[in-house]
Amino acid sequence: MTPDQIEPLFTRSDGSFLCARWGRPIVPVIFGVDDATLATMKGAIEAVVALASHKMAETDPELGANLMIFVFREWAELLEVPNLDQLVDGLDPLVARLQAAGANQYRVFRFDDQNAIRAAFVFIRMDESLSHVPADVLALSQAVQVILLWSERAFTDISALAVHQDQTILRPEIADVIRAAYDPVLPAVADNPAHALRLSARIPPRQ
């Protein structure tokens, strides 16, 4: 991955650049799925966290769980979740906006005083299109999209996943970017596009 290929992954629609990683161990909790899907989703999160050489924990001292994933059929169901409006600012207008757009997923991030990721809320509405996506593919996709603060346009044209020998995997070049972004020598947060140069320099050439 060259700097010119990496930079758009973290360049927002307003032209600003922002790359942020988690600043604390990840503690996931998943609502609205059966036991088999729960195990699949947690397994995907654990795999991506291991790829990044980051850590998971049993509990977050501030929030209890800091990665909350909600799976549901209709956006209005979020308004019935106790105290969710205290965790996600502007929940009512957000739900109205997502309903109007016909969205099937959305992610909200919260940050610490260093602007590293402190918490994430993942909302997945199982519409007809997502209902046809295998659980392992959906789980891996969501895990990848919360391990870093990507641009909202990062994966609109090309998926972060690929099919290899009939198995869905994380694209190797995206895996390389994740590993590079979690290099402890690098800052947890960068808002200068030159950060793409530093990430690229940590990605070994592929044969």
Backbone bond lengths (Angstrom), bond angles and torsions (degrees), N, CA, C in turn:
res aa  C-N    CA-C-N  psi(-1)  N-CA   C-N-CA  omega(-1)  CA-C   N-CA-C  phi
1 M - - - 1.468 - - 1.528 108.88 -
2 T 1.316 116.02 120.79 1.455 121.16 177.32 1.529 109.61 -83.75
3 P 1.341 117.52 162.87 1.467 119.08 176.49 1.526 112.63 -55.50
4 D 1.324 117.01 -37.56 1.469 120.19 -179.93 1.523 111.89 -66.54
5 Q 1.319 117.60 -25.75 1.465 121.15 176.62 1.524 111.72 -83.98
6 I 1.312 116.73 -31.54 1.465 121.12 -178.03 1.521 111.47 -78.84
7 E 1.315 117.75 -40.82 1.463 121.27 -173.67 1.529 113.46 -53.49
8 P 1.349 119.81 -44.46 1.478 118.98 -179.65 1.535 113.58 -63.41
9 L 1.327 117.60 -22.13 1.462 120.11 -179.47 1.524 112.36 -66.12
10 F 1.349 115.22 -20.00 1.464 119.85 -177.75 1.532 112.37 -125.29
11 T 1.316 116.63 13.62 1.462 121.05 178.89 1.516 109.18 -99.60
12 R 1.313 115.53 118.83 1.451 121.26 -174.58 1.524 111.05 -78.68
13 S 1.330 115.03 170.70 1.464 120.24 -176.17 1.518 112.44 -63.94
14 D 1.355 117.55 -22.32 1.462 119.79 177.87 1.528 112.30 -87.34
15 G 1.341 116.39 3.47 1.458 120.90 177.18 1.516 114.32 93.57
16 S 1.328 118.08 -8.16 1.465 120.59 -179.38 1.523 110.61 -79.44
17 F 1.309 115.96 152.72 1.467 122.72 179.73 1.525 108.23 -107.93
18 L 1.339 117.27 133.44 1.454 120.70 176.54 1.521 109.62 -154.47
19 C 1.311 114.90 119.77 1.465 121.30 175.44 1.524 107.16 -121.39
20 A 1.328 117.17 122.69 1.459 121.01 -179.96 1.519 109.14 -137.03
21 R 1.320 114.87 142.75 1.466 121.34 175.87 1.532 108.27 -117.78
22 W 1.310 115.32 173.50 1.461 120.48 179.03 1.524 109.89 -68.78
23 G 1.331 115.68 138.92 1.445 120.78 178.63 1.511 113.30 -101.86
24 R 1.323 117.05 4.07 1.468 121.78 -178.02 1.526 108.65 -150.81
25 P 1.331 118.22 162.55 1.468 119.98 177.26 1.528 110.97 -58.70
26 I 1.308 115.48 148.16 1.464 121.49 -176.94 1.530 109.83 -92.64
27 V 1.326 114.69 131.26 1.467 121.69 178.73 1.530 107.48 -123.88
28 P 1.338 117.84 99.52 1.461 119.36 -176.17 1.531 113.67 -88.68
29 V 1.323 114.73 150.24 1.453 121.76 168.02 1.520 106.70 -141.25
30 I 1.333 116.41 138.56 1.462 121.12 -171.63 1.522 108.59 -126.95
31 F 1.326 115.28 129.59 1.466 121.42 -177.56 1.527 110.11 -114.99
32 G 1.331 115.88 144.64 1.455 120.49 170.55 1.512 115.84 90.06
33 V 1.337 118.07 16.57 1.466 120.53 179.47 1.521 109.85 -127.97
34 D 1.336 115.91 161.24 1.458 119.70 176.83 1.529 109.41 -81.06
35 D 1.330 115.83 175.08 1.466 120.26 -174.04 1.525 112.29 -62.21
36 A 1.329 116.99 -38.53 1.462 119.82 -178.66 1.522 110.98 -65.79
37 T 1.331 116.29 -44.10 1.463 120.29 179.48 1.524 110.48 -68.38
38 L 1.324 116.35 -36.19 1.464 120.50 176.83 1.523 110.49 -58.52
39 A 1.329 116.64 -46.43 1.465 120.72 179.74 1.527 110.70 -63.63
40 T 1.329 116.62 -39.16 1.464 120.80 179.41 1.518 111.30 -64.05
41 M 1.321 116.95 -44.60 1.457 120.85 -177.48 1.526 111.34 -68.96
42 K 1.325 116.56 -41.83 1.467 119.02 177.96 1.523 110.53 -65.31
43 G 1.324 116.29 -37.36 1.463 120.14 178.12 1.515 111.94 -62.72
44 A 1.340 116.71 -39.77 1.465 120.50 178.63 1.526 110.97 -66.14
45 I 1.320 116.11 -41.49 1.471 119.75 178.50 1.523 110.06 -62.86
46 E 1.330 116.76 -45.75 1.459 121.09 179.82 1.527 110.82 -60.02
47 A 1.332 117.18 -39.52 1.465 120.66 -178.76 1.527 111.46 -66.46
48 V 1.324 116.88 -43.03 1.466 120.05 -178.86 1.532 110.70 -71.33
49 V 1.328 117.19 -37.09 1.467 120.50 176.45 1.532 109.88 -63.60
50 A 1.321 117.19 -40.78 1.463 120.93 177.66 1.528 110.79 -64.87
51 L 1.318 116.12 -40.28 1.468 120.73 176.91 1.521 110.70 -56.98
52 A 1.320 116.41 -40.38 1.461 121.57 -178.33 1.529 112.28 -79.48
53 S 1.342 117.45 -5.63 1.464 122.27 -173.76 1.530 110.89 58.86
54 H 1.324 114.66 32.11 1.453 120.52 176.23 1.529 107.50 -96.65
55 K 1.317 117.61 -172.47 1.456 121.28 -175.75 1.515 111.60 -126.53
56 M 1.337 114.58 153.60 1.450 122.01 168.44 1.525 107.96 -113.60
57 A 1.321 116.62 165.51 1.461 121.46 179.65 1.514 109.51 -145.96
58 E 1.322 115.51 167.80 1.458 121.26 179.78 1.527 111.34 -79.27
59 T 1.327 116.34 -30.87 1.462 119.53 -179.36 1.516 110.14 -154.29
60 D 1.317 115.78 151.12 1.456 122.21 174.70 1.530 107.59 -99.63
61 P 1.336 118.23 127.82 1.462 119.38 -174.09 1.521 114.13 -62.60
62 E 1.318 116.63 -22.83 1.470 120.04 -178.27 1.521 112.73 -94.76
63 L 1.333 116.24 -44.04 1.464 120.33 -171.52 1.526 113.74 -112.90
64 G 1.311 118.06 -10.27 1.460 120.38 -173.58 1.519 109.50 83.97
65 A 1.329 116.25 -70.05 1.462 123.26 171.60 1.530 107.18 -120.51
66 N 1.325 116.90 137.79 1.469 119.26 -178.05 1.519 113.98 -115.56
67 L 1.333 116.62 -2.20 1.467 120.69 171.65 1.519 106.69 -125.82
68 M 1.323 116.29 103.34 1.455 121.38 -177.38 1.521 109.92 -108.96
69 I 1.323 115.63 123.11 1.464 121.54 -178.08 1.525 108.05 -115.64
70 F 1.320 115.63 124.59 1.470 122.03 -179.14 1.530 108.45 -114.52
71 V 1.323 116.37 127.41 1.462 122.02 178.34 1.532 107.13 -118.31
72 F 1.331 116.45 128.77 1.464 119.64 -171.95 1.525 109.74 -156.64
73 R 1.331 115.37 177.83 1.475 120.56 -178.64 1.523 112.87 -100.14
74 E 1.321 117.37 -35.91 1.457 121.47 -176.27 1.526 109.70 -131.98
75 W 1.328 115.90 141.48 1.460 120.23 -178.26 1.528 112.54 -57.96
76 A 1.329 116.46 -33.65 1.466 120.03 -177.68 1.526 112.37 -59.92
77 E 1.340 117.47 -22.36 1.461 120.23 179.61 1.527 111.70 -61.88
78 L 1.337 117.03 -27.97 1.468 119.56 -179.94 1.526 111.71 -63.77
79 L 1.326 115.96 -30.28 1.460 119.50 -178.38 1.525 112.02 -70.36
80 E 1.333 116.47 -14.18 1.459 121.26 -179.87 1.525 112.77 -95.32
81 V 1.353 116.83 -4.37 1.469 120.21 -179.53 1.532 108.97 -76.56
82 P 1.326 118.54 120.75 1.472 120.52 -177.08 1.528 112.55 -57.85
83 N 1.330 115.37 129.62 1.464 123.71 173.33 1.527 115.03 67.42
84 L 1.324 118.18 5.42 1.465 118.70 179.41 1.522 110.94 -64.52
85 D 1.335 116.33 -31.72 1.459 119.19 179.37 1.528 111.84 -67.07
86 Q 1.326 117.50 -17.55 1.463 121.12 176.08 1.519 111.70 -83.28
87 L 1.327 116.40 -20.88 1.459 121.24 179.48 1.520 111.96 -94.18
88 V 1.326 116.50 -31.10 1.468 121.77 -178.50 1.518 107.94 -117.93
89 D 1.319 116.57 109.22 1.467 121.10 -179.53 1.528 110.90 -63.96
90 G 1.316 115.72 139.14 1.464 120.26 176.73 1.510 113.85 65.55
91 L 1.333 116.53 38.68 1.466 120.33 -175.64 1.524 111.89 -62.05
92 D 1.314 117.91 -43.92 1.468 120.44 -177.37 1.529 112.09 -59.46
93 P 1.341 119.38 -54.13 1.463 118.52 179.21 1.532 112.61 -65.43
94 L 1.344 117.03 -30.63 1.467 119.58 177.19 1.518 110.29 -63.30
95 V 1.329 116.97 -46.70 1.470 120.74 179.19 1.523 110.51 -61.32
96 A 1.330 116.93 -42.48 1.471 120.48 178.82 1.526 110.90 -60.78
97 R 1.333 115.74 -41.78 1.464 119.80 -179.19 1.529 111.70 -67.15
98 L 1.319 116.84 -40.71 1.462 120.90 -179.98 1.522 111.26 -69.70
99 Q 1.334 116.58 -36.56 1.471 119.94 175.36 1.521 110.23 -62.03
100 A 1.323 116.26 -46.48 1.467 120.57 -178.06 1.524 111.70 -63.41
101 A 1.334 116.12 -33.48 1.467 120.23 -178.21 1.523 112.43 -82.96
102 G 1.344 117.23 -11.26 1.462 120.16 -176.78 1.513 112.53 67.89
103 A 1.339 116.65 28.17 1.465 121.48 -177.01 1.526 110.78 -69.21
104 N 1.324 115.09 151.63 1.461 118.29 176.42 1.530 112.46 -116.63
105 Q 1.325 117.62 -0.39 1.462 119.47 174.27 1.517 110.01 -160.19
106 Y 1.330 114.52 155.92 1.463 119.81 -179.38 1.522 107.55 -162.44
107 R 1.334 116.38 146.14 1.455 121.44 179.42 1.523 109.91 -128.13
108 V 1.317 116.15 137.08 1.459 123.00 176.56 1.526 107.52 -120.03
109 F 1.332 116.46 129.47 1.465 121.21 178.88 1.517 109.95 -112.03
110 R 1.327 115.15 146.89 1.456 121.74 170.61 1.517 108.25 -122.70
111 F 1.331 116.20 151.05 1.454 120.61 -169.78 1.528 111.15 -126.89
112 D 1.349 115.66 154.81 1.462 120.06 177.46 1.531 109.77 -87.20
113 D 1.314 116.78 -173.10 1.465 119.06 -175.61 1.526 113.04 -71.20
114 Q 1.332 116.44 -9.93 1.472 120.73 174.12 1.528 111.30 -98.70
115 N 1.341 116.00 1.64 1.468 124.00 -178.37 1.527 114.01 71.30
116 A 1.339 116.85 14.66 1.465 119.61 169.06 1.532 108.07 -77.89
117 I 1.330 116.35 159.42 1.471 119.98 -178.50 1.528 109.76 -67.13
118 R 1.305 115.10 127.57 1.467 122.94 -178.93 1.522 111.19 -107.53
119 A 1.340 116.32 -31.58 1.466 121.47 -179.28 1.516 108.74 -161.35
120 A 1.323 115.20 157.25 1.466 120.41 176.22 1.520 108.85 -143.82
121 F 1.327 114.73 143.18 1.466 122.22 177.00 1.524 107.00 -121.25
122 V 1.315 116.12 123.06 1.462 121.95 -177.02 1.522 108.55 -113.83
123 F 1.319 115.63 124.20 1.464 121.32 -179.63 1.522 108.81 -113.74
124 I 1.314 116.78 123.51 1.471 122.01 -177.77 1.524 108.76 -124.80
125 R 1.320 116.26 111.92 1.469 120.58 176.52 1.527 108.17 -95.04
126 M 1.315 116.21 116.88 1.458 120.71 -175.55 1.527 110.56 -79.80
127 D 1.342 114.25 78.62 1.458 119.01 175.64 1.529 109.10 -80.71
128 E 1.309 116.97 -172.32 1.465 119.91 -174.60 1.527 111.45 -61.71
129 S 1.325 117.31 -41.63 1.467 119.18 -177.20 1.523 111.55 -67.09
130 L 1.331 118.13 -44.88 1.464 119.81 -179.51 1.527 111.70 -70.73
131 S 1.330 117.07 -26.36 1.463 120.04 179.98 1.523 112.06 -64.51
132 H 1.332 115.87 -20.70 1.467 120.21 179.59 1.525 112.32 -93.15
133 V 1.326 117.35 -2.37 1.467 121.22 -179.88 1.526 108.61 -87.15
134 P 1.332 118.84 126.59 1.469 120.55 178.20 1.527 110.95 -57.53
135 A 1.320 116.29 147.37 1.460 121.27 -175.30 1.524 112.17 -58.84
136 D 1.333 117.31 -38.50 1.466 119.16 -177.94 1.526 111.41 -68.28
137 V 1.321 116.86 -34.41 1.468 120.74 179.09 1.529 110.10 -70.27
138 L 1.319 116.16 -45.16 1.465 120.55 178.42 1.527 110.54 -61.94
139 A 1.320 116.28 -42.08 1.462 120.81 -178.97 1.520 111.53 -64.19
140 L 1.322 117.44 -45.10 1.460 120.88 -179.72 1.521 110.86 -64.93
141 S 1.314 116.43 -40.91 1.468 120.56 178.78 1.521 111.55 -60.19
142 Q 1.321 116.69 -45.14 1.461 120.20 -178.70 1.526 111.25 -69.16
143 A 1.323 117.50 -38.57 1.462 120.82 178.96 1.523 111.18 -61.59
144 V 1.319 115.70 -41.81 1.476 120.15 178.97 1.522 110.49 -64.30
145 Q 1.316 116.72 -40.17 1.460 120.09 -173.55 1.525 113.61 -76.18
146 V 1.340 117.88 -11.65 1.470 118.94 176.49 1.527 113.13 -107.71
147 I 1.319 118.62 -6.80 1.464 119.60 -178.12 1.524 111.47 -73.81
148 L 1.334 117.09 -23.54 1.461 123.30 175.19 1.519 108.94 -138.52
149 L 1.320 115.63 160.71 1.460 120.03 172.76 1.527 107.73 -87.57
150 W 1.323 115.53 88.88 1.462 121.18 178.71 1.528 109.82 -78.92
151 S 1.309 115.98 163.47 1.456 120.04 168.31 1.522 109.62 -62.53
152 E 1.318 116.30 148.54 1.468 119.46 177.30 1.532 111.37 -65.06
153 R 1.327 116.28 -13.34 1.478 120.22 179.61 1.521 112.88 -105.51
154 A 1.340 117.03 5.38 1.470 120.52 -171.47 1.524 113.06 -56.84
155 F 1.336 116.62 -41.22 1.464 119.67 -172.98 1.533 112.47 -120.13
156 T 1.320 116.63 27.23 1.468 118.83 179.16 1.523 112.10 -76.37
157 D 1.316 116.84 -34.99 1.469 120.11 -178.18 1.526 112.23 -94.50
158 I 1.328 116.50 -37.02 1.464 121.35 -179.18 1.519 108.39 -130.57
159 S 1.314 116.98 129.36 1.455 121.64 -179.18 1.528 110.57 -67.81
160 A 1.334 115.17 152.99 1.466 119.95 173.59 1.529 111.15 -73.80
161 L 1.333 116.32 -12.17 1.454 121.41 -177.26 1.526 110.82 -109.59
162 A 1.332 115.09 160.75 1.463 121.14 177.45 1.521 108.10 -145.04
163 V 1.322 116.05 161.10 1.458 121.22 177.66 1.523 108.40 -102.54
164 H 1.322 116.26 125.80 1.461 122.66 179.57 1.518 108.54 -131.57
165 Q 1.306 116.06 117.58 1.468 122.00 -179.34 1.535 111.22 51.01
166 D 1.330 113.96 49.84 1.470 122.53 177.73 1.523 113.88 65.88
167 Q 1.310 116.98 15.57 1.466 120.77 178.35 1.525 108.99 -124.54
168 T 1.335 116.16 136.06 1.461 120.56 178.32 1.521 109.52 -82.32
169 I 1.322 116.02 126.44 1.465 121.47 -178.27 1.523 109.41 -130.89
170 L 1.310 115.38 165.29 1.454 121.05 171.47 1.524 108.48 -74.26
171 R 1.324 116.45 131.92 1.463 119.57 179.09 1.523 109.33 -56.99
172 P 1.327 118.86 130.92 1.467 121.65 -175.80 1.522 113.64 -55.68
173 E 1.323 117.51 -36.60 1.465 119.00 -178.45 1.533 111.71 -69.55
174 I 1.341 116.43 -31.86 1.471 119.39 176.30 1.528 109.58 -72.74
175 A 1.322 116.91 -38.26 1.468 120.44 175.29 1.527 110.44 -59.50
176 D 1.332 116.26 -39.84 1.466 120.22 178.66 1.528 111.38 -62.32
177 V 1.322 116.86 -41.32 1.471 120.74 -179.75 1.528 110.14 -65.04
178 I 1.330 117.10 -41.51 1.466 120.77 178.85 1.521 110.25 -61.59
179 R 1.323 116.74 -47.55 1.470 119.63 179.46 1.524 111.00 -60.05
180 A 1.327 115.93 -43.47 1.465 119.82 -178.85 1.525 111.39 -64.27
181 A 1.321 117.08 -40.63 1.467 121.10 -176.81 1.523 111.98 -65.53
182 Y 1.332 116.78 -24.22 1.459 120.68 179.85 1.533 112.78 -97.06
183 D 1.323 117.05 10.72 1.464 120.12 173.25 1.526 107.66 -59.11
184 P 1.330 118.87 121.39 1.471 120.26 -176.28 1.522 114.19 -62.00
185 V 1.313 117.47 -17.43 1.468 120.39 177.62 1.532 110.70 -71.89
186 L 1.325 116.51 -28.78 1.454 120.88 -178.23 1.525 110.65 -83.03
187 P 1.337 117.06 153.61 1.462 119.55 176.46 1.523 111.03 -69.00
188 A 1.329 115.50 153.81 1.465 120.01 179.34 1.513 111.62 -69.85
189 V 1.328 116.86 -22.59 1.460 122.11 -177.82 1.530 108.84 -136.55
190 A 1.317 116.10 137.16 1.466 120.50 176.15 1.520 108.74 -143.10
191 D 1.341 116.31 133.46 1.470 120.05 178.32 1.521 112.05 -117.68
192 N 1.323 116.90 13.42 1.461 121.90 177.75 1.522 109.11 -106.67
193 P 1.335 118.16 128.13 1.468 119.78 -179.68 1.519 113.93 -56.32
194 A 1.340 117.33 -20.39 1.457 120.02 177.90 1.526 111.67 -62.28
195 H 1.326 116.79 -16.56 1.471 120.66 176.84 1.525 110.55 -59.70
196 A 1.317 117.06 -29.29 1.468 120.09 177.67 1.522 111.25 -61.06
197 L 1.323 117.26 -33.52 1.466 121.37 176.46 1.524 110.37 -64.29
198 R 1.322 116.52 -41.96 1.454 121.04 -178.58 1.532 111.02 -68.51
199 L 1.318 116.28 -37.57 1.464 119.68 176.61 1.521 110.49 -65.86
200 S 1.326 116.00 -46.46 1.472 120.48 -178.48 1.520 111.15 -60.14
201 A 1.328 116.66 -37.53 1.451 121.00 -178.41 1.530 112.57 -65.09
202 R 1.329 116.85 -19.17 1.463 121.44 -178.70 1.526 112.87 -97.97
203 I 1.307 116.29 4.23 1.460 120.44 179.27 1.519 108.85 -101.79
204 P 1.322 117.29 116.88 1.467 119.22 -178.86 1.521 111.28 -70.07
205 P 1.324 118.03 147.78 1.462 120.60 177.82 1.528 110.85 -64.70
206 R 1.326 115.74 142.94 1.455 120.37 179.45 1.527 109.28 -94.27
207 Q 1.329 113.65 144.48 1.457 119.22 178.43 1.520 110.74 -76.11
